[in-house]
Amino acid sequence: MSFLKNILQFVNGYTELPVGEHLLEKYSNNFFVDKSIQEELRIRGYAVRKLLEEEQIANLKKDFFEILKRDDHEISNLFWNSGRPASAVVRNMAGASVSKNVRPYLEQFFLPNQAELMGGVFVVKPPSFKSELNPHQDSSHVEEDKYMSVYAWSTLQDTSINNGALHVIPGSHRFGCKQRSLNVPWEFAPYSDLLWKYAIPLEMKAGEVAFFDSATFHCSPINQTDEYRLAINFFVKQKQADFLHYYVGEETAKGKVEKFHVDLSFYFDREFEKRPPEEYPKKGEEDFINQKLNAKKVEAWCKLGQEFV
């Protein structure tokens, strides 16, 4: 046991992360062509590589500014995700651009018989002192204790702390929160300030990509420049894994989370914050994982995660 773990055990007894080495067996499945990427994700939850060329970056920027001309884009002074506007037209315009310009380059990183590239969105930080994005996890779309899934976050310009660089919390993919969507309460929300303390910046060059385990906590500070900070985020999963949506609503039994088998059209064409319609089969329900969090526990886990930097 390391010196740090000894100290943590003496202080509060939290010496292990919820997802231990024996629960990372999914990483033994070949997923990436470059095995070093997969190993970096297994250990610390993220890996940075080169992805896009200048032509694709220019095309994506052009398409974003076409969306900006529309009245229904819903872009304000807050962080903007192109998968969230009420307009299905905007969601589909953005999704088509990201797929056309990113998918061919992204495919080269994954083994064709093992990975399924689902789709992506623009993630935009306007020049605004209200554009901060607090620590969070993106939605879980597979059974994460069984299958690999990653997000590929690629920036369309050089990023720094000044314009809202992506930050990650090392080791946070092992914090054990695997039932996530806009419909499921996030237990870590009250600990935002604490999580920020352990977030590290990934200052990236235009066209670089940060692959991160879909459970990795991430965030970004305000954009203090006078230009949009433009990036894309693309979801990739293990091919044999069902594409899922976790849901909690008024109809859900107390203490349960419902699980639906959906497709991309659910997010691009439907009112995805409502209960999935009958055409999307329910795969069952699970007990909601209540980790009985407190500040000491969350901080201890963050400190353990620092060992993986």
C-alpha angles and dihedrals in degrees: 000000000000124000089251092054091049090054093048092049090052092048103042113344097249103130102143136052117239092247105055129191091271090060094054093074090119087074090067088072112093108245109144125054088223105058092198090070091054091048092051090051092048093052105037106005101248145055132189125217140153115273121152132050126218094264094056091045090052092048092051092048091050091051092048092054089049088058089048089062091062121094093221099056093103093210111154133152092297130087109285129210114189090216092065109059118110088235111092087195091062092044091051095044090054094042092051092051094049092047094048096047103033109031097071091053095042093051090067091067097057136065105250096223094047107042135059117199105213110180147287149226141210113257108199133187110196121211095269142120087230096058098096115130111207124220111290145140124244119238119289111234101175136041092274096197088063109028141045119244131163141180118225109210113189127180124220093207137023109288131209137161086272095065099032109277118199112264125198135193107228115233093010091122083077097057091101103238104134105150103080139154138117085274098055120076111244110227094202095059095098090057098059096122091049093049091051089062090065100040115112124203123244101205101196139185122239109280096022119126131213110209109200134179105257089244096054115120114235141167142165135220126233122294105245096181129087096247134074115262102225126196140148132226122204128188122222126179140180107276098236093051119101115241104243143190120203115212140186119180142144090284093053117104114251113271093014137109119208120221123209132188104229140162135222093271088067089066099035101040109021138065090263097185090065127077109287111259122247095271088072108072120228111236094197136268137279136205109265107252104238107188093185091229127199132172094260092052094047093047092048090053091048090051091050089051091057088070088071097057 
